Amino acid sequence: MLQLIVRKGDLHPVTGTVITALSFLPAPANVRGQTRNASQTTGDLLYRASFAGGGAGIYKVVFP
């Protein structure tokens, strides 16, 4: 099932500031150096968000 987590232009749910850029970070694949965006063992997703006025952070979304 797809679920909207964050998007550019929205207020970030943790920081409360406007998101100006998003990028997904690879999770280790454990398969000959390949990477992927979601962990196959936990389903977690890592992303980097940049904010209006400066600042950025790396966040982890944990799916049940």
DSSP file (Angstrom, degrees, kcal/mol; ACC not computed):
  #  RESIDUE AA STRUCTURE BP1 BP2  ACC     N-H-->O    O-->H-N    N-H-->O    O-->H-N    TCO  KAPPA ALPHA  PHI   PSI    X-CA   Y-CA   Z-CA
    1    1 A M              0   0    0      0, 0.0     2,-0.3     0, 0.0     0, 0.0   0.000 360.0 360.0 360.0 133.3    0.0    0.0    0.0
    2    2 A L        -     0   0    0      2,-0.0     2,-0.4     0, 0.0     0, 0.0  -0.611 360.0-173.9 -82.9 143.1    1.3    3.5   -0.9
    3    3 A Q        -     0   0    0     -2,-0.3     2,-0.4     0, 0.0     0, 0.0  -0.984  24.9-126.8-140.9 126.2    1.4    6.1    1.8
    4    4 A L        +     0   0    0     -2,-0.4     3,-0.1     1,-0.2    -2,-0.0  -0.582  33.6 168.1 -71.2 126.9    2.3    9.8    1.5
    5    5 A I        -     0   0    0      1,-0.5     2,-0.3    -2,-0.4    -1,-0.2   0.833  60.0 -23.0-105.8 -58.9    5.0   10.6    4.1
    6    6 A V        -     0   0    0      6,-0.1    -1,-0.5     7,-0.0     2,-0.3  -0.972  57.4-168.3-149.0 157.9    6.3   14.0    3.2
    7    7 A R    >   -     0   0    0     -2,-0.3     3,-1.9    -3,-0.1    12,-0.3  -0.990  37.6 -83.3-148.7 156.8    6.5   16.2    0.1
    8    8 A K  T 3  S+     0   0    0     -2,-0.3    12,-0.2     1,-0.2     3,-0.1  -0.302 113.9  25.9 -57.7 135.4    8.3   19.3   -1.1
    9    9 A G  T 3  S+     0   0    0     10,-3.0    -1,-0.2     1,-0.4     2,-0.1   0.162  98.7 108.6  94.6 -17.6    6.4   22.5    0.0
   10   10 A D  S <  S-     0   0    0     -3,-1.9     9,-2.7     8,-0.1     2,-0.4  -0.430  79.6 -99.5 -84.4 163.2    4.8   20.9    3.1
   11   11 A L  B     -A   18   0A   0      7,-0.2     7,-0.2    -2,-0.1    -4,-0.1  -0.706  42.5-115.7 -78.1 134.0    5.6   21.5    6.7
   12   12 A H     >  -     0   0    0      5,-2.7     4,-2.4    -2,-0.4     5,-0.1  -0.532  16.4-134.4 -71.3 134.8    7.8   18.7    8.0
   13   13 A P  T  4 S+     0   0    0      0, 0.0    -1,-0.1     0, 0.0    -7,-0.0   0.722 101.5  38.5 -65.6 -20.9    6.0   16.7   10.7
   14   14 A V  T  4 S+     0   0    0      3,-0.1    -2,-0.0     1,-0.0    -3,-0.0   0.874 128.4  26.8 -93.8 -46.2    9.1   16.7   13.0
   15   15 A T  T  4 S-     0   0    0      2,-0.2     3,-0.1     1,-0.0    -4,-0.0   0.732  87.6-137.9 -93.2 -23.6   10.6   20.2   12.5
   16   16 A G     <  +     0   0    0     -4,-2.4     2,-0.3     1,-0.3    -5,-0.1   0.627  63.6 120.2  74.1  13.1    7.5   22.1   11.5
   17   17 A T  S    S-     0   0    0     -5,-0.1    -5,-2.7     1,-0.1    -1,-0.3  -0.743  73.6 -89.7-109.0 159.9    9.4   24.0    8.8
   18   18 A V  B     -A   11   0A   0     -2,-0.3    34,-2.4    -7,-0.2     2,-0.5  -0.463  37.5-129.5 -71.4 131.6    8.8   24.1    5.0
   19   19 A I  E     +B   51   0B   0     -9,-2.7   -10,-3.0   -12,-0.3    32,-0.3  -0.702  28.5 174.9 -81.9 124.2   10.5   21.3    3.0
   20   20 A T  E     +     0   0B   0     30,-2.7     2,-0.3    -2,-0.5    31,-0.2   0.644  66.8  13.6-103.6 -19.4   12.4   22.8    0.1
   21   21 A A  E     -B   50   0B   0     29,-1.2    29,-2.3   -14,-0.1     2,-0.3  -0.986  59.4-168.6-155.9 146.9   14.1   19.6   -1.2
   22   22 A L  E     +B   49   0B   0     -2,-0.3     2,-0.3    27,-0.2    27,-0.2  -0.988   7.5 172.4-134.7 144.5   13.8   15.8   -0.6
   23   23 A S  E     -B   48   0B   0     25,-1.8    25,-3.3    -2,-0.3     2,-0.3  -0.977  27.5-126.5-149.1 144.0   16.0   12.9   -1.6
   24   24 A F  E     -B   47   0B   0     -2,-0.3    23,-0.3    23,-0.2    13,-0.0  -0.678  21.0-142.6 -90.5 143.6   15.8    9.2   -0.7
   25   25 A L  E     -B   46   0B   0     21,-2.3    21,-0.5    -2,-0.3     2,-0.1  -0.842  21.1-111.5-106.9 141.3   18.9    7.5    0.8
   26   26 A P        -     0   0    0      0, 0.0    11,-0.3     0, 0.0    13,-0.1  -0.425  21.8-144.7 -72.5 143.7   19.9    4.0   -0.1
   27   27 A A  E     -E   36   0C   0      9,-4.5     9,-1.6    -2,-0.1    11,-0.1  -0.802  40.0 -86.1 -99.0 149.0   19.6    1.2    2.5
   28   28 A P  E     -E   35   0C   0      0, 0.0     7,-0.2     0, 0.0    -1,-0.1  -0.289  36.8-166.4 -57.6 135.0   22.3   -1.5    2.4
   29   29 A A        -     0   0    0      5,-1.0     6,-0.1    10,-0.1     3,-0.1   0.717  16.1-147.4 -95.5 -24.4   21.3   -4.3    0.1
   30   30 A N        +     0   0    0      4,-0.3     2,-0.4     1,-0.1     5,-0.1   0.768  65.9 111.5  58.8  25.4   23.8   -6.9    1.1
   31   31 A V  S >  S-     0   0    0      3,-0.5     3,-2.3     0, 0.0    -1,-0.1  -0.816 100.7 -52.4-133.0  93.8   23.8   -8.1   -2.5
   32   32 A R  T 3  S-     0   0    0     -2,-0.4     0, 0.0     1,-0.3     0, 0.0   0.818 108.0 -53.8  47.5  42.4   27.1   -7.5   -4.3
   33   33 A G  T 3  S+     0   0    0      1,-0.2    -1,-0.3     0, 0.0     2,-0.1   0.481  98.8 140.6  79.7   1.6   27.2   -3.8   -3.4
   34   34 A Q    <   -     0   0    0     -3,-2.3    -5,-1.0    -6,-0.0    -3,-0.5  -0.396  34.5-155.4 -74.6 156.3   23.8   -2.9   -4.8
   35   35 A T  E     -E   28   0C   0     -7,-0.2     2,-0.3    -6,-0.1    -1,-0.0  -0.873  10.5-171.5-127.5 164.6   21.6   -0.5   -2.8
   36   36 A R  E     -E   27   0C   0     -9,-1.6    -9,-4.5    -2,-0.3     3,-0.0  -0.925  31.9-117.8-146.1 169.3   17.9    0.1   -2.5
   37   37 A N  S    S+     0   0    0     -2,-0.3     9,-0.9   -11,-0.3     2,-0.4   0.694  95.0  46.0 -88.0 -20.2   15.7    2.8   -0.9
   38   38 A A  B    S-C   45   0B   0      7,-0.2     2,-0.4   -11,-0.1     7,-0.2  -0.967  86.6-114.2-125.5 141.7   13.8    0.6    1.6
   39   39 A S     >  -     0   0    0      5,-2.1     4,-2.4    -2,-0.4   -10,-0.1  -0.570  17.1-151.5 -72.0 127.2   15.2   -2.0    3.9
   40   40 A Q  T  4 S+     0   0    0     -2,-0.4    -1,-0.2     1,-0.2   -11,-0.1   0.774  94.5  50.3 -70.3 -25.3   14.0   -5.5    2.9
   41   41 A T  T  4 S+     0   0    0      1,-0.1    -1,-0.2     3,-0.1    -2,-0.0   0.835 130.7  12.1 -84.2 -32.0   14.3   -6.7    6.5
   42   42 A T  T  4 S-     0   0    0      2,-0.1    21,-0.3     0, 0.0    -2,-0.2   0.625  87.5-128.7-118.4 -19.9   12.4   -3.9    8.2
   43   43 A G     <  +     0   0    0     -4,-2.4    -3,-0.1     1,-0.2    18,-0.0   0.490  54.7 153.4  80.5   2.6   10.7   -1.9    5.5
   44   44 A D        -     0   0    0     18,-0.1    -5,-2.1    -6,-0.1     2,-0.4  -0.285  32.5-148.8 -66.4 151.4   12.2    1.3    6.9
   45   45 A L  E     -CD  38  61B   0     16,-2.3    16,-3.0    -7,-0.2     2,-0.4  -0.984   4.4-156.0-125.3 132.5   12.7    4.2    4.5
   46   46 A L  E     +BD  25  60B   0     -9,-0.9   -21,-2.3   -21,-0.5     2,-0.3  -0.896  19.3 167.0-108.5 136.8   15.5    6.8    4.8
   47   47 A Y  E     -BD  24  59B   0     12,-2.3    12,-3.2    -2,-0.4     2,-0.5  -0.988  28.8-135.3-145.5 156.9   15.3   10.3    3.3
   48   48 A R  E     -BD  23  58B   0    -25,-3.3   -25,-1.8    -2,-0.3     2,-0.4  -0.942  21.6-167.2-111.1 131.3   17.1   13.7    3.5
   49   49 A A  E     -BD  22  57B   0      8,-2.6     8,-2.2    -2,-0.5     2,-0.3  -0.964   6.7-158.2-120.6 136.4   15.0   16.9    3.8
   50   50 A S  E     -BD  21  56B   0    -29,-2.3   -30,-2.7    -2,-0.4   -29,-1.2  -0.856  18.3-145.4-107.8 149.4   16.3   20.4    3.4
   51   51 A F  E >   -B   19   0B   0      4,-2.5     3,-1.7    -2,-0.3   -32,-0.2  -0.842  20.0 -98.0-122.9 152.1   14.3   23.3    4.9
   52   52 A A  T 3  S+     0   0    0    -34,-2.4   -34,-0.1    -2,-0.3    -1,-0.0  -0.376 112.7  28.6 -58.8 138.6   13.4   26.9    4.1
   53   53 A G  T 3  S-     0   0    0    -36,-0.1    -1,-0.3    -2,-0.1     2,-0.1   0.507 130.1 -71.2  84.5   4.1   15.8   29.2    6.0
   54   54 A G  S <  S+     0   0    0     -3,-1.7     2,-0.0     1,-0.2     0, 0.0  -0.234  84.4  98.4  99.8 169.6   18.6   26.6    5.9
   55   55 A G        -     0   0    0     -2,-0.1    -4,-2.5    -5,-0.1     2,-0.3   0.098  37.8-160.1  91.4 154.8   19.1   23.4    7.7
   56   56 A A  E     -D   50   0B   0     -6,-0.2     2,-0.3     2,-0.0    -6,-0.2  -0.963   4.9-170.6-159.5 164.5   18.6   19.8    6.7
   57   57 A G  E     -D   49   0B   0     -8,-2.2    -8,-2.6    -2,-0.3     2,-0.5  -0.989  24.2-121.5-159.0 161.1   18.2   16.4    8.3
   58   58 A I  E     -D   48   0B   0     -2,-0.3     2,-0.3   -10,-0.2   -10,-0.2  -0.933  34.6-170.2-108.1 131.0   18.1   12.7    7.6
   59   59 A Y  E     -D   47   0B   0    -12,-3.2   -12,-2.3    -2,-0.5     2,-0.5  -0.880  15.0-146.9-126.1 152.9   14.9   11.0    8.7
   60   60 A K  E     -D   46   0B   0     -2,-0.3     2,-0.5   -14,-0.2   -14,-0.2  -0.979   6.5-157.2-122.1 126.8   13.8    7.4    9.0
   61   61 A V  E     -D   45   0B   0    -16,-3.0   -16,-2.3    -2,-0.5     2,-0.6  -0.915  10.2-155.2-103.3 126.6   10.2    6.3    8.5
   62   62 A V        -     0   0    0     -2,-0.5   -18,-0.1   -18,-0.2   -19,-0.1  -0.899   5.5-157.2-105.3 120.9    9.4    3.0   10.2
   63   63 A F              0   0    0     -2,-0.6   -19,-0.1   -21,-0.3    -2,-0.0  -0.783 360.0 360.0 -96.8 139.6    6.5    1.0    8.6
   64   64 A P              0   0    0      0, 0.0    -1,-0.1     0, 0.0   -21,-0.1   0.504 360.0 360.0 -68.4 360.0    4.6   -1.5   10.7
